[in-house]
C-alpha cells in the first residue's frame, strides 16, 4: 500500500504540472479531473509493476525446476 501511495503522489504531482502548463483547458473541473487521471495512471502503473514482480518470481521458479531436472538426470 505504501508503494502505491508513493506512486499515486508522483502521478499526482506530474498531473498537476501538466494541468499548470495548459492541461486545464481540457477539463472544466481541473482538480477533480487531475486527481482522477492520476489515480487511473497510478493503478495502471502499479498493476504493470506487480506483473513484473510476478514474472521475475516465475523465472526464478522455472530456473530452480530446471536445475532440479538437471540434477535428476545426472543421478540417473
C-alpha distances in whole Angstrom, upper triangle without the diagonal:
4,5,5,6,9,10,10,12,14,15,16,18,20,21,22,24,25,26,28,30,32,29,29,33,31,29,31,28,26,23,22,23,21,18,18,19,16,14,15,16,12,11,14,14,10,12,15,13,12,16,17,15,17,20,20,20,23,25,25,26,28,30,30,32,34,35,36,38,40,40,42,44,45,46,48
4,5,5,6,9,10,11,12,14,15,17,19,20,21,23,24,25,27,29,31,28,29,32,31,30,31,28,26,23,23,23,21,18,19,19,16,15,17,16,12,13,16,14,11,14,16,14,14,17,18,16,18,21,21,21,24,26,25,27,30,31,31,33,35,36,37,39,41,41,43,45,46,47,49
4,5,5,6,9,10,11,12,14,16,17,18,20,21,23,24,26,27,29,27,28,31,30,29,31,28,26,23,22,23,20,18,18,18,15,13,15,14,10,11,13,11,8,12,13,10,11,15,15,13,16,18,18,19,22,23,23,25,27,28,29,31,33,33,35,37,38,39,41,43,44,45,47
4,5,5,6,9,10,10,12,14,15,16,18,20,21,22,24,26,27,24,25,28,27,26,28,25,23,20,19,19,17,14,15,15,12,10,12,11,7,8,11,9,7,10,12,10,11,14,15,14,16,19,19,20,22,24,25,26,28,30,30,32,34,35,36,38,40,41,43,45,46,47,49
4,5,5,6,9,10,10,12,14,15,16,18,20,20,22,24,26,23,24,27,26,25,26,23,21,18,18,18,16,13,14,15,11,10,13,12,9,10,13,12,10,13,15,14,14,18,19,18,20,23,23,23,26,28,28,30,32,33,34,36,38,39,40,42,44,44,46,48,49,50,52
4,5,5,6,9,10,11,12,14,15,17,19,20,21,23,25,23,24,27,26,25,27,24,22,19,19,19,16,14,16,16,12,12,14,13,9,12,14,12,10,14,15,13,15,18,18,17,20,22,22,23,26,27,27,29,32,32,33,36,37,38,39,42,43,44,46,48,48,50,52
4,5,5,6,9,10,11,12,14,16,16,18,20,21,23,21,22,25,24,23,25,23,20,18,18,18,15,13,14,13,9,9,11,9,6,9,10,8,8,11,12,11,13,16,16,16,19,20,21,22,24,26,26,28,30,31,32,34,36,37,38,40,42,43,45,46,47,49,51
4,5,5,6,9,10,10,12,14,15,16,18,20,21,19,19,23,21,20,22,20,17,15,14,14,12,9,11,10,7,6,9,8,5,8,10,9,9,13,14,13,15,18,18,19,21,23,24,25,27,28,29,31,33,34,35,37,39,40,41,43,45,46,48,49,51,52,54
4,5,5,6,9,10,10,12,14,15,16,19,20,18,19,22,22,20,22,20,17,14,15,15,12,10,12,12,8,9,12,11,9,12,14,13,13,16,17,16,18,21,21,21,24,26,26,27,30,31,32,34,36,37,38,40,41,42,44,46,47,48,50,52,53,54,56
4,5,5,6,9,10,11,12,14,15,17,19,17,19,22,21,21,23,21,18,16,16,16,12,12,14,12,9,10,13,10,8,12,13,11,12,16,16,15,17,20,20,20,23,25,25,26,29,30,30,33,34,35,37,39,40,41,43,45,46,47,49,50,51,53,55
4,5,5,6,9,10,10,12,14,15,17,14,16,19,18,18,20,18,15,13,14,13,10,9,10,9,5,8,9,7,6,10,11,10,11,14,15,15,17,19,19,20,23,24,25,27,29,30,31,33,34,35,37,39,40,41,43,45,46,48,49,51,52,54,56
4,5,5,6,9,10,10,12,14,16,13,14,17,17,16,18,15,12,10,11,11,7,6,9,8,5,8,10,9,9,12,14,13,14,17,18,18,20,22,23,24,26,28,28,30,32,33,34,36,38,39,40,42,44,45,47,48,50,51,53,54,55,57,59
4,5,5,6,9,10,10,13,15,13,14,18,18,17,19,17,14,12,14,13,10,10,13,11,8,11,14,12,12,15,16,15,16,20,20,20,22,24,24,25,28,29,30,31,34,34,36,38,39,40,42,44,45,46,48,50,51,52,54,55,56,58,60
4,5,5,6,9,10,11,13,11,13,16,16,16,19,17,14,13,15,13,10,11,13,11,8,12,13,11,11,15,15,14,16,19,19,19,21,23,23,25,27,28,29,31,33,33,35,37,38,39,41,43,44,45,47,48,49,51,53,54,55,57,59
4,5,5,6,9,10,11,9,10,13,13,13,15,14,10,10,11,10,6,8,10,8,6,10,11,10,11,14,15,14,16,19,19,20,22,24,24,26,28,29,30,32,34,35,36,38,40,41,43,44,45,47,49,50,51,53,55,56,57,59,61
4,5,5,6,9,10,9,9,13,13,13,15,13,9,8,11,10,7,9,12,10,9,12,14,13,14,17,18,18,20,22,23,23,25,27,28,29,32,33,33,35,37,38,39,41,43,44,46,47,49,50,52,53,54,56,58,59,60,62,64
4,5,5,6,9,9,10,13,14,15,17,16,12,12,15,13,10,12,15,13,12,15,17,15,16,19,20,19,21,24,23,24,27,28,28,30,32,33,33,36,38,38,40,42,43,44,46,48,49,50,52,53,54,56,58,59,60,62,64
4,5,5,7,6,8,11,11,12,15,14,11,12,14,12,9,12,14,11,11,15,15,13,15,19,18,18,21,23,23,23,26,28,28,30,32,32,33,36,37,38,40,42,43,44,46,47,48,50,52,53,54,56,58,59,60,62,64
4,5,6,4,5,8,9,9,11,11,7,9,11,10,7,11,13,11,11,15,16,15,17,20,20,20,22,25,25,26,28,30,30,32,34,35,36,38,40,41,42,44,45,46,48,50,51,53,55,56,57,59,60,62,63,65,67
4,6,7,7,10,12,12,14,13,10,11,14,13,11,14,16,14,14,18,19,18,19,23,23,23,25,28,27,28,31,32,32,34,37,37,38,40,42,43,44,47,48,49,51,52,53,55,57,58,59,61,63,64,65,67,69
4,6,8,10,11,13,15,16,12,14,17,15,13,16,18,16,16,20,20,19,21,24,24,23,26,28,28,29,32,33,33,35,37,38,38,41,42,43,44,47,48,48,51,52,53,54,57,58,59,61,63,63,65,67,69
4,5,6,8,10,12,13,11,13,16,14,12,16,17,15,16,20,20,19,21,24,24,24,27,29,28,30,32,34,34,36,38,38,40,42,43,44,46,48,49,50,52,54,54,56,58,59,60,62,64,65,66,68,70
4,5,6,8,10,11,8,11,13,10,9,13,14,12,13,16,17,16,18,21,20,21,24,26,25,27,30,31,31,33,35,36,37,39,41,41,43,45,46,47,49,51,52,53,55,56,58,60,61,62,64,66,67
4,5,6,7,8,5,9,11,9,9,12,13,12,14,17,18,17,20,22,22,23,25,27,28,29,31,33,33,35,37,38,39,42,43,44,46,48,48,50,52,53,54,56,58,59,60,62,64,65,66,68,70
4,6,7,10,8,12,14,11,12,15,16,15,17,20,20,20,22,24,24,25,28,30,30,31,34,35,35,38,40,40,42,44,45,46,48,50,50,52,54,55,56,58,60,61,62,64,66,67,68,70,72
4,7,9,8,12,12,9,11,14,14,12,15,18,17,17,20,22,22,23,26,27,27,29,31,32,33,35,37,37,39,41,42,43,46,47,48,49,52,53,53,56,57,58,59,62,63,64,66,68,69
4,6,5,9,9,7,9,12,12,11,14,16,16,17,20,21,21,23,25,26,27,29,31,32,33,35,37,38,40,41,42,44,46,47,48,50,52,53,54,56,58,58,60,62,63,64,66,68,69
4,6,9,9,8,11,13,13,14,16,18,19,20,22,24,24,26,28,29,30,32,34,35,36,38,40,41,43,44,45,47,49,50,51,53,55,56,57,59,61,62,63,65,66,68,69,71,72
4,6,6,6,9,11,11,12,14,16,17,18,20,22,23,24,26,27,29,30,32,33,35,36,38,39,41,42,44,45,47,48,50,51,53,54,56,58,59,60,62,64,65,66,68,70,71
4,6,5,6,9,10,10,12,14,15,16,18,20,21,22,24,26,27,28,30,31,33,34,36,37,39,40,42,43,45,46,48,49,51,52,54,55,57,58,60,61,63,64,66,67,69
4,5,5,6,9,10,11,12,14,15,16,18,20,21,22,24,26,27,28,30,31,33,34,36,37,39,40,42,43,45,46,48,49,51,52,54,55,57,58,60,61,63,64,66,68
4,5,5,6,9,10,10,12,14,15,16,18,20,21,23,24,26,27,29,30,31,33,35,36,37,39,41,42,43,45,47,48,49,51,53,54,55,57,59,60,61,63,65,66
4,6,5,6,8,10,11,12,14,15,16,18,20,21,23,24,26,27,29,30,32,33,35,36,38,39,41,42,43,45,47,48,49,51,53,54,56,57,59,60,62,63,65
4,5,5,6,9,10,10,12,14,15,16,18,20,21,22,24,26,27,28,30,31,33,35,36,37,39,41,42,43,45,46,48,50,51,52,54,56,57,58,60,62,63
4,6,5,6,9,10,10,12,14,15,16,18,20,21,22,24,26,27,28,30,31,33,34,36,37,39,40,42,43,45,46,48,49,51,52,54,55,57,58,60,62
4,5,5,6,9,10,11,12,14,15,17,18,20,21,23,24,26,27,29,30,32,33,35,36,38,39,41,42,43,45,47,48,49,51,53,54,55,57,59,60
4,5,5,6,8,10,11,12,14,15,17,18,20,21,23,24,26,27,29,30,32,33,35,36,37,39,41,42,43,45,47,48,50,51,53,54,56,57,59
4,6,5,6,9,10,10,12,14,15,16,18,20,21,22,24,26,27,28,30,31,33,35,36,37,39,40,42,43,45,46,48,50,51,52,54,56,57
4,5,5,6,9,10,10,12,14,15,16,18,20,21,22,24,26,27,28,30,32,33,35,36,38,39,41,42,43,45,47,48,49,51,53,54,56
4,5,5,6,9,10,11,12,14,15,17,19,20,21,23,25,26,27,29,31,32,33,35,37,38,39,41,42,43,45,47,48,49,51,53,54
4,6,5,6,9,10,11,12,14,15,17,18,20,21,23,25,26,27,29,30,32,33,35,36,38,39,41,42,44,45,47,48,50,52,53
4,5,5,6,9,10,10,12,14,15,16,18,20,21,23,24,26,27,29,30,32,33,35,36,38,39,41,42,44,45,47,48,50,51
4,6,5,6,9,10,10,12,14,15,16,18,20,21,22,24,26,27,28,30,32,33,35,36,38,39,41,42,43,45,47,48,50
4,5,5,6,9,10,11,13,14,16,17,19,20,21,23,25,26,27,29,31,32,33,35,36,37,39,41,42,43,45,47,48
4,5,5,6,9,10,11,12,14,15,17,19,20,21,23,25,26,27,29,30,32,33,35,36,38,39,41,42,44,45,47
4,5,5,6,9,10,10,12,14,15,17,18,20,21,23,24,26,27,29,30,32,33,35,36,38,39,41,42,44,45
4,5,5,6,9,10,11,12,14,15,16,18,20,21,22,24,26,27,28,30,32,33,35,36,37,39,41,42,44
4,6,5,6,9,10,11,13,14,15,17,19,20,21,23,25,26,27,29,30,31,33,35,36,37,39,41,42
4,5,5,6,9,10,11,13,14,15,17,19,20,21,23,25,26,27,29,30,32,33,35,36,38,40,41
4,5,5,6,9,10,11,12,14,16,17,18,20,21,23,24,26,27,29,30,32,33,35,36,38,39
4,5,5,6,9,10,10,12,14,15,16,18,20,21,22,24,26,27,29,30,31,33,35,36,38
4,5,5,6,9,10,11,13,14,15,17,19,20,21,23,25,26,27,29,30,32,33,35,37
4,5,5,6,9,10,11,13,14,16,17,19,20,21,23,25,26,27,29,31,32,34,35
4,5,5,6,9,10,11,12,14,15,16,18,20,21,22,24,26,27,29,30,32,33
4,5,5,6,9,10,10,12,14,15,16,18,20,21,22,24,26,27,29,30,32
4,5,5,6,9,10,11,13,14,15,17,19,20,21,23,25,26,27,29,31
4,5,5,6,9,10,11,12,14,15,17,18,20,21,23,25,26,27,29
4,5,5,6,9,10,10,12,14,15,16,18,20,21,23,24,26,27
4,5,5,6,9,10,10,12,14,15,17,18,20,21,23,25,26
4,5,5,6,9,10,11,12,14,15,17,19,20,21,23,25
4,5,5,6,9,10,11,12,14,15,17,18,20,21,23
4,5,5,6,9,10,10,12,14,15,16,18,20,21
4,5,5,6,9,10,11,12,14,15,17,19,20
4,5,5,6,9,10,11,12,14,15,17,19
4,5,5,6,9,10,11,12,14,15,17
4,5,5,6,9,10,11,12,14,16
4,5,5,6,9,10,11,12,15
4,5,5,6,9,10,11,13
4,5,5,6,9,10,11
4,5,5,6,9,10
4,5,5,6,9
4,5,5,6
4,5,5
4,5
4
